[in-house]
Amino acid sequence: MSADIIYTKFVKGNVFTINEFFSLGVNVYCDCRRETGESSHLVCVGGSDNTGIWGYIQCFAELRQQAVEFDDIVCVCGSGGTVSGLAIANYLCGMPYRCHGILVCDSNQYFHEEVNGNLEALGVKDVRSEDIVHLHDAYKEPGYGRNLPCHFEFISQSAVQTGVILDNTYTGKAAYGLRDLMQNKPGVFKGRRILFIHSGWLFSFFCI
Ligand SMILES: Cc1ncc(COP(=O)(O)O)c(C=O)c1O
């Protein structure tokens, strides 16, 4: 959250956090602010609402335009919007990629339910999450936002050897999981060309 606030300050916005009780009146609150000429947007947990999911459908379209060739696409799974958007776009476009989500919290069942809910909301009735998303839940320990020494070692190695900075909550743990799968369970992948989505979060480094 602190990272979100810092980011919002950079773009000269304001963040208001609301508790569950107040959320009942939040739309009225947003409307009032709009009347004063301000724009406001309600962001749900992880940003995994319709806007967030369409963001990753758009991301998929951009990938196609870049004509990068790959067999598998791998992302981190924290609230499910990223993997939903990518897998749904892959399915609807009839593309052959295998979509993977590496969990940093919750369970495979929880995320399949999320993706199924998103498929339903988009009116896609002929497929289930279980058919289009491959989830990997072995890398979330010791818990959300918490790490083992091997994660930090991996994050540091990545920075030194490739210049790619990963964060400790999302991309670092997912890329760590990806490396382990590639080394120890390569059969989970469709092919050898694996695209890892770096989903950001660099602002979290301001908060350490
Ligand atoms: C940098 C970063 N990557 C990935 C995720 C997880 O993606 P999703 O919530 O769409 O599963 C988040 C937040 O939830 C995030 O901040």
The ligand as an ORCA input file, in Angstrom:
! r2SCAN-3c Opt
* xyz 0 1
  C       3.837     -6.310     -8.988
  C       2.680     -7.190     -8.891
  N       2.703     -8.295     -9.637
  C       1.679     -9.156     -9.585
  C       0.607     -8.937     -8.750
  C      -0.431     -9.974     -8.695
  O      -1.220     -9.923     -9.809
  P      -2.735    -10.259     -9.655
  O      -3.193     -9.526     -8.422
  O      -3.350     -9.762    -10.890
  O      -2.831    -11.741     -9.479
  C       0.542     -7.769     -7.979
  C      -0.578     -7.422     -7.115
  O      -1.502     -8.041     -6.790
  C       1.614     -6.878     -8.052
  O       1.648     -5.769     -7.324
*
